Amino acid sequence: MTTGVGALWSARNSLRILVKRDLAVKYQQSVLGYFWSLIEPLGMGLIYWFVFGVLYSGATRRHLGDAAGSYPLFLITGIFAWMWASSALTEATNALTGQARLITTMNVPRQVFPIGRVTGRFAEYLAGLPVLAGIAAIYVAHGKIRLGWSLLSLPLAIAVQFVLLVGVALLLSAWNVLMRDIERFMRLIIRVLFYATPIIYPLALVRDSGMPTWLKIAYELNPLVGIFQLHHAIWYPDEFPDARLLAVTVLGSLLVLAAGWWSFRRLEPAVLKEL
């Protein structure tokens, strides 16, 4: 793995070119261009705010704690991070099947292609951070939230999420070449993960629910749970994951990365033969 990381680092210019190409191709015939990476999550946030912040506001506020007075910020923070995750996983799944000619002709580590999809969607997430900061500034001005040390949760959340997404992307991209059902299966999994992760609702809602204890434990074994808690903790320190959840999140993400890297290297000969 150390050798592979070194080879990947030496191909960082190729990775940068692939990311720029993917972004250019994605928006080349779009009038609004990169603004679509902001419009979609903002539109989703508006819909969920209307449902849970207006229609079911009473039930929602009981579990939000400090976020009760700034639920739109809570929503947008989670949805922006989710758009990075869902788009990266969707596009990474066909990162090899959709670029077969490049993969068989370019002399670069093949991990560059799925990692490039994760990096490209990360660039879109970064483009949305100024919008997120602007919304937060409005609530700061009205005294709804207070900024402090919790802002340090942002780089930690980004780092852990990037590690997890790269690991999953390596797994999915390689297996999808050999079993094309993976791509269809992931559409269902991504829908399930959206509601099985505290993105539009607080983790306290799950912990205070009447679900069996074993189901709550299984729920928190999902590394995305701790990652989104870190994202929400940027503005709401009470949402910062406890030591157990943080350890599960970090170790789980590292294990997924190791498994993804190992699996990709083992499957690479079969993948190249299939392509």
N, C-alpha and C positions, 0 to 999 in steps of 0.2 A: 504493500500500500504506500510505503514511503517513496519507493521508486516511481509509482504511478502519480503521486502528488507532485514530485519533481518534474515529471514529463508534462503534467498538466500546467504547471507554473511556466515552463518554457514555451507553452503554446498559448499563453495569455493574450497575445496580440490577435491570434486567430479567433479566440473566444470573443474578444472585443469587436472584431469585424463581423462575426456571426450575429452578435446581439444587435449591432447597428443595422445590419441588413434585415433582420427579422422585424425590427421596429419600423424601418422604412417601408417594407413590403406591407405590413399590417395596416398602415395608415396612408398609403400613397394615393389612393383614390377616394379618400374621405375628406369631405369639406371641413369638418370640425377637427380632424386629425387626432392629436393627443388628448384633446378635450373629452373624447369618448371614455378615456380611462378615469375621468372624474365624473362625467354625467351618469354613468351606469351605477356606481356605488351611491352617489347622492340620490338618485331616483329610488334605489332600493331602500335607502335610509328613510326617505319620505314616506314610502308605503308602510314600512314597519312602525314608524313613529305614529302614523294614523291609526294602525290596528292596536298596537300595544300602549302607545302614549296618549291616545284619545279615547278609543272605544273601550279599552280595558285598563285605563289609567289607574284605577284603584288597586287592582291586583298587582299591577306592575310596580307601583311606588312602594308597596309594602316590603319588597325585597331588594330595592335598589340602594338603600342606605344613602350615602353622600351623593350618589348619582341621581337621586330622585328629582332634583331641581334642574338637571341638565341632561335629561335622557337622550335628546338628539345627539349630543356629543358622544355619549356612551355608545349609541348605535353606530355612528359614522366611524368611530375609532375601530370598532370590531369589523365592520363591513369593509373598510379599506384594506385591513390586513387579510380578511377572508378573500377578497378579490385577487390579491396576490397569490394566495395559496391555491384557490380553486383553478385559476387560469394557468398557473404553473403546472399543476398536476395534469390538467386536461391536455395541454400542449406538449408536455414532456412525454406523455404516453405514446404519441406518434412521432416523437423527435427523430427516431431512427427510420421508421417506415416511410416517413414523409421526405427524407433527405438521403435516400439510398445512393443516388449518384455521387453526391458530395462525399459521403462516408467512404465509399469504395475508391475514391480518387485522391482525396486529401490525405496527406501524411501527417495527421495529428491524432492525439489520443481520442478515441471515440467517446469518452466521457464528456468531451467538450460540447457535444450536441444536446444532450438532455440538460446539462448544467447551463448552457446558453439560454434555454427556454426559461429556467428558473431566474436567471440573472435579468433577462429581458422584462419579465413581469415585475421584478424587484425595482427596475428603473421606473416603471409606471407607478409603483407604490410611492417611490420617492417624489414623483411629480405631484402626488396628492398631499404630501405632508404640509406644504404651505397652506392649502385649503383647510386642513385639519387644525393647523395652528391658528388660522384666522377665526375659525368657529370657537376654539378654546379661548382666544383673546376676548371675544364677546362675553363669554361667561365669567371670565376673570374680572372684566370691567364691571359686571353686575354683582360681583361677590359670590357667585354660585360655586366656583372652584378656586383653589389656591395652588399656585405652582411652588414646587420645592424639590427636595431630593428625589421625589418619585419620577422626575423627568429622566433619571438615569435608567429607568425601566425600558426606555425606548431602544437604546443600542443592545441591551441584553435580549429583548424580545426579537429584534431583527436577527441577531446572531443565531439564536436557538432555532428560529423559524427557518432561516436559510439552511442550516445544517440538516434539519428534518426534511425539508423539501428536496434538497439534493439527494439524500438517501433514498427517498421514495421515488424520485424521478429516475434514478439509475435502475432501481428495481423494475419499475413499470415499463420503461423504454425497452429494456432488453427482453422481458417476458412477452411484451406485446408483439414483437417480431415473430416469436414462436407460437404464440396463442393469441390470435386477433380478437378473441372474446374479451380480453383484458380491457380494451378501449370502451366497449359497450358496458362492461361491468362497472367501470369507473364512473360512468354517468350516474348510476344509482348510488354508489358509495359517496360521491361528492354531495348529493342531495341529503343523504342520511347524516353525513358529518356536519353539515350546516346546522341542523337542528340538534345534533348530539354534542355540540360544543357551545360554551357560553359566549355567544357572539351578540345576540340580540336580547339575551336575558342574563341576569347575574348568576354566578355559581351558587350563591346562597339559596336560590330558588330550588336547586337540586338537592342541596344538603338538608334543607328544611322540609323536603317533600316526604311522602310516606313510602317511597320506594324501599325495597329490601336493602339491607346493608351491603350485601355482596354486589348488588347492581350499582350502588353508589361507588364502591371501590373500583369496580370494572370501568365505570364511567371516567374516573379520574386517572386511570392508567393510560388514557389517550393523551399523548404529549401535547396535542393541540389545546387541551383544556388549560394547562399551565401557561402555554404560549399566549393565549388570548387573555388570561388573567394578567399577564405582564403588560400586554397592550393597554388594557383598561386601567392598570395601576399607574400609567403615565400621568393621568389626571386625578385618579382616586386611590390614594395610598392604601386604603383599607382592602382594595382588591388584590394587593400583592400576594402571590401564592405563599402559603406557609412552607416551612422547610421540607416537609415530606413531599408535597406536591411539586415544589421546585426541583428537588432531587430526582423525582420520577420523570419530570419533563426533560431535564438536561441529560440524564443517563439514557432515557428512552430515545431521545433524538440522536445521541451519539451511537447507540446500538443500531438504529435504523440506518445511519450513514455507513457504518462498518458492514452491515449486512448487504446494503445496496452496492457498495463498492466491490465486495467479495463476489456477490452474485453476478455483477456486470462482467467482471474479469473472467469468471468461470464460463459464462455463456457467450462471451465475445466470439470465439471461433464458430460456434453454431449460428450465431446471429449473422456474421459476415457471410457464411455459406448460404444462408436463407436469403439475404439481400442480393 
